[in-house]
Amino acid sequence: MCGNLAILKMYTFPDLQYFLQELQFQRSCNYSCVFFVFFLSFFFFGIILLNVSVELENQYFKKKHSNSLRGQAEK
């Protein structure tokens, strides 16, 4: 019985409420950190995709332009 009372004394209601608030704060902090990491990764992934698409577009137009110049030179 004394052990049960000691456990109940350790976890009184205000302490439990404080513990739950701390747990909720840590969880929200973890969620915000995870969201921030996902945001950064998608941001950099988007920048890389944009650079790749611009580079491919430049190569396509250079090839098309050089082919049209060759066609004009052959005429």
C-alpha positions in Angstrom: 0.0 0.0 0.0 2.8 2.4 0.8 4.3 1.8 -2.6 1.0 2.7 -4.3 0.8 5.9 -2.3 4.3 6.9 -3.2 3.5 6.4 -6.9 0.3 8.4 -6.5 2.2 11.1 -4.7 4.8 11.2 -7.5 2.1 11.7 -10.1 -0.2 14.2 -8.7 -2.6 15.9 -11.1 -0.7 19.1 -11.7 2.6 17.2 -12.3 0.7 14.9 -14.7 -0.7 17.9 -16.5 2.7 19.5 -16.7 4.1 16.2 -18.0 1.4 16.0 -20.7 2.0 19.6 -21.7 5.7 18.9 -22.1 5.0 15.8 -24.1 2.6 17.8 -26.3 5.3 20.5 -26.8 7.9 18.0 -27.7 5.6 16.4 -30.2 4.6 19.7 -31.8 8.3 20.6 -32.0 9.1 17.3 -33.6 6.3 17.8 -36.1 7.6 21.3 -37.0 11.1 20.0 -37.4 9.9 17.2 -39.6 7.8 19.6 -41.6 10.8 22.0 -42.0 13.1 19.1 -43.2 10.4 18.0 -45.7 10.0 21.6 -46.9 13.7 22.0 -47.4 14.1 18.7 -49.2 11.2 19.5 -51.6 12.5 23.0 -52.1 16.0 21.8 -53.1 14.5 18.9 -55.2 12.4 21.5 -57.0 15.4 23.7 -57.7 17.4 20.7 -59.0 14.4 19.7 -61.3 14.1 23.3 -62.5 17.8 23.4 -63.4 17.7 20.1 -65.2 14.6 21.1 -67.2 16.2 24.4 -68.2 19.4 22.6 -69.2 17.5 20.1 -71.3 15.5 22.9 -72.9 18.7 24.8 -73.8 20.2 21.7 -75.3 17.1 21.0 -77.3 17.0 24.6 -78.7 20.7 24.6 -79.4 20.3 21.4 -81.4 17.3 22.7 -83.2 19.0 26.0 -83.9 22.2 24.3 -85.3 20.0 22.0 -87.5 18.2 25.0 -88.9 21.5 26.8 -89.6 22.8 23.7 -91.4 19.7 23.7 -93.5 20.1 27.3 -94.4 23.8 26.8 -95.2 23.0 23.9 -97.5 20.5 25.9 -99.6 
